[in-house]
Amino acid sequence: MFAISIQEMGLTPPTIILIFVFGVLFLFSFALTSKNMDTKGLLRVLYAKPLRKSDGSVEYRNKE
């Protein structure tokens, strides 16, 4: 009853294809990177106070 058609929304076939392509790319990239997002590593970065060395690298101290 309250539904509108795809053309009334302003979606043309090229835009639908673009939405689909970017959606697939997002899911693919998420699947590749989700292995590297573990809880221990994320919490270490979020809660640690990093120590920046003179060469520009960052070291995270272990909580002991």
Order of alpha helices (4+ residues) and beta strands (2+ residues): alpha-alpha-alpha-beta-beta
